[in-house]
Amino acid sequence: MRVILLLTAVVASFWGAATLADTVVPTRTIRANTVITAADLKLIPETILGMVEDIGVVAGSEARTNLYVGRPIRPSDIGPPAIVERNQVITIIYLKGGLSIATEGRALDRGGVGDRLKVMNLASRNTVFGRVDQSGAVRVGN
């Protein structure tokens, strides 16, 4: 009987450990557009589906919304730090096949590398959407 109970306890602890994961929560209120550091975060020993489970994913990211103490962080709550600010004059690069055209534009949103931004071409006053690249330029086309 003891062996069965011991074996049941070992199996239960193994299965429990295999299915449990930690969840990342802030240790202080973090305002939107603030870069998050590892010191701002902690893990709670609770599995909450759809929430971030790794501090390394969050640290160095920027809060897209206000994050409150003890509330789990969703992947959509964070993103890459903004390198383009709203109303900043930036370079718009249009790429199509072998053609490349560069012009000045004004960012109508803020965003980080890979974010989709709306920008206004300063020469034509047309608005277009593109993705922010590493240099802070917005690439339109393919």
C-alpha positions in Angstrom: 0.0 0.0 0.0 2.9 2.4 0.9 4.5 1.7 -2.5 1.3 2.6 -4.4 0.9 5.9 -2.4 4.5 6.8 -2.9 4.3 6.0 -6.6 1.0 8.0 -6.9 2.7 11.0 -5.2 5.7 10.8 -7.5 3.6 10.6 -10.7 1.3 13.5 -9.5 4.3 15.7 -8.8 5.9 14.8 -12.1 2.7 15.6 -14.1 2.1 18.7 -12.1 5.6 20.0 -12.7 5.4 19.2 -16.4 2.2 21.2 -16.9 2.8 24.1 -14.6 4.5 27.3 -15.8 5.2 30.6 -14.3 3.5 33.8 -15.3 5.2 37.2 -15.6 3.8 40.1 -13.6 5.0 43.7 -13.0 6.4 44.6 -9.6 5.3 48.2 -10.1 2.9 50.1 -12.3 4.5 50.6 -15.7 3.1 53.4 -17.9 2.5 52.9 -21.6 5.5 53.8 -23.8 8.0 52.9 -21.0 10.9 50.5 -21.6 10.6 47.6 -19.2 13.6 46.2 -17.3 14.0 42.9 -15.5 13.9 44.7 -12.2 10.3 45.7 -13.0 9.2 42.1 -13.3 8.7 38.9 -11.3 7.4 35.4 -11.9 4.4 34.0 -10.0 4.1 30.2 -9.8 0.8 30.1 -11.7 -0.2 29.1 -15.2 -2.5 31.5 -16.9 -3.2 30.6 -20.5 -2.2 33.2 -23.1 0.0 35.2 -20.8 3.8 35.7 -21.0 5.8 33.0 -19.1 9.4 34.3 -19.7 10.9 37.5 -18.2 13.5 37.5 -21.0 10.6 38.1 -23.5 9.4 41.2 -21.6 12.6 42.8 -20.4 13.8 45.3 -22.9 10.4 45.6 -24.5 8.1 48.7 -24.4 4.8 48.7 -22.6 2.0 49.3 -25.2 -0.6 49.9 -22.4 -0.4 50.6 -18.7 0.7 47.5 -16.8 -0.4 47.1 -13.2 1.2 45.4 -10.2 0.5 41.7 -10.0 -1.6 41.6 -13.2 -0.3 39.1 -15.8 1.2 40.5 -19.0 -0.3 39.5 -22.4 2.0 39.4 -25.5 -0.1 42.2 -27.0 0.7 44.5 -24.0 4.4 44.8 -25.1 6.3 45.5 -28.2 9.7 46.6 -29.5 10.9 50.0 -28.2 9.8 52.9 -30.4 12.5 54.4 -32.6 10.1 56.6 -34.5 8.0 59.2 -32.7 4.8 60.7 -33.8 5.4 63.8 -36.1 9.0 62.9 -36.6 10.4 63.6 -40.1 11.6 60.2 -41.4 12.7 58.7 -44.7 10.1 56.7 -46.7 11.6 54.1 -48.9 9.4 52.6 -51.7 10.6 49.2 -53.0 9.1 47.5 -56.0 11.1 44.9 -57.9 14.4 46.6 -58.7 13.0 50.1 -58.2 13.9 52.0 -55.0 12.6 55.6 -54.3 13.4 57.5 -51.1 11.6 60.7 -49.9 10.8 62.5 -46.7 7.7 61.8 -44.7 6.1 62.6 -41.4 5.3 59.8 -39.0 1.6 59.9 -38.0 2.2 57.2 -35.3 5.0 56.0 -33.1 6.6 52.6 -33.5 9.5 50.2 -33.2 11.3 48.0 -35.6 8.8 45.9 -37.5 5.8 48.0 -36.5 3.3 49.0 -39.2 3.1 52.8 -39.3 1.0 55.4 -41.1 3.2 58.1 -42.7 2.5 61.2 -44.8 4.6 61.9 -47.9 5.7 65.5 -47.4 6.0 66.2 -51.2 2.5 64.8 -52.2 0.7 64.9 -48.9 -0.5 61.3 -49.5 -0.6 58.9 -46.5 0.8 55.4 -46.8 1.5 52.5 -44.6 4.8 50.8 -44.2 7.1 49.0 -41.8 9.8 50.5 -39.6 13.3 49.2 -40.4 16.4 49.1 -38.2 17.5 52.6 -39.4 14.2 54.3 -38.5 13.1 54.5 -42.1 9.7 53.3 -43.2 9.6 50.8 -46.0 6.6 50.8 -48.3 6.1 48.1 -51.0 7.6 44.6 -50.8 
